[in-house]
């Protein structure tokens, strides 16, 4: 498939703003819009006309503010040492903080409008019907709304709750010295989170053990402080949920996206009942590595040797186009536009943001940041970020601004569907048995870490919050004991669960965003179900999937996924993911 890639592999940010001066002008406009919206305090929903004016001004503020944010962040992330980008991001944060304070009244005032008034206003101003879903969601939260003094108190409490994450980061990033261990060649190796993955892929088991035990030992040496920090965060979660009259912190967290608690419970119960394939995987690793005392640091050694070949970016672009061809010509044209028109900042360079992401908003096409280094993993990263970008494009093309964004529960689905399509495409066009072994092993590793492990971490969160809600303290021994037992339950008797592994909960930053990690497991389950429908040729599967992509937040996440033919309220998508893991494991066993 021929692509006309631009020789310039950096972003063309002039598609957003002609220059920095145009951004400056829009920043001033955003500030003025914030003041105008703030002036509506007390009269935001006093009449049909007033409510419509308020909602439209809020949309305009959100749209123009998001555009300013994306431009500033893109400018900053391509050269994080440059003063201009730092200044722009700093000014943006200051402006958004001020606007947030100015408009804190808005949601409570809109909630107090009430359903009866809103219905009457819609009869007077039919344009308000376009906001019905948003307003209904606000009214659903009305039972959990406090008076102005209570709302102000909880706002301050939320700010305080965020400090626990800062304590965690300051301790493990800023205040903990970086130790070294002896590397495979005898030279010293710095022990950091950034080097964790590469170190644990080493074929030198003694080095893996030194690195892992040293890194986890850092958390163990601070386990009292880290336990107190996490305990404080959980207590804050519980306090806010109780203050808002939710039955639990989990109920409060899931209510934001209208996710039934049964979805969470069913994920954990279904995975717990189907850990046998995961334990077979541990047994396979033991056999292939020639060990009996399997430790956590043995999970990362590749089961299949890396195929010695590079994937130039031009080839990667062709592969992702071919792999996603089942999604149709309109999808292909959007992908082509992203690849050919400098929507992607491709290669690593000094002072550039690490990792990869896709970002975008209404009236702007998405932008993607990569650090492409010609590996197979980089090809998967490219197709992953393109999945996010396609989701953004379809949603923004199909929905008004108010519903153009999508929830975190849905966000990883589109990116992972793309990865699934690429995985199956590469399997179908394998150049060698070695590459097939590599692809199967990679798929197992991805499923182990994204599906099984994230469910286990969600199980940990559920148990720790339940203890605090029952009036029990989260002491270090309690937290380490829960984590140790979960590893035994999920991975089985062949995994050695020692004191070092029991500390591992303390290194999970996502625990400071409560009840978040389960969405990785539900996301990959939904994506596998959707990709299987598409690749199996289920009639209407592609059209169903595009309805999901186009839905934005016009419906709740569970409803949107049903449009794609997936019911996350049932155990079937989770069972399908278990089946995919088992089938992949069986095929790899035959090849090895």
Secondary structure, 3 states (H helix, E strand, C coil): CCCCCCCCCCCCHHHCCCCHHHHHHHHHHHHHHHHHHHCCCCCCCCCHHHHHHHHHHHHHHHHHHHHHHHHHHHHHHCCCCCHHHHHHHHHHHHHHHHHHHHCCHHHHHHHCCCHHHHHHHHHHCHHHHHHHHHHHHHHHCHHHCCCHHHHHHHHHHHHHHHHHHHHHHHHHHHCCCCCEEECCCCCEEECCCCCHHHHHCCCCHHHHHHHHHHHHHHHHHCHHHHHHHHHHHHHHHHHHHHHCCCCCHHHHHHHCCCCCHHHHHHHHHHHHCCCHHHHHHHHHHHHHHCCCCECHHHCCCCCCCCCCCCCCHHHHHHHHHHHCHHHCHHHHHHHHHHHHCCCEEEECCCCCCCCCEEECCCCCCCEEEEEECCCHHHHHHHHHHHHHHHHHHHHHHHCCHHHCCCCHHHHHHHHHHHHHHHHHHHHHCCCCHHHHHHHHHHHHHHHHHHHHHHHHHHHHHHHHHHHHHCCCCCCHHHHHHHHHHHHHHHHCCCECCCHHHHCHHHHCHHHHCCCCCHHHHHHHHHHHHHHHHHHCCCCCHHHHHHHHHCCCCCCCHHHHHHHCCCCCCCCHHHHHHHHHHHHHHHHHHHHC
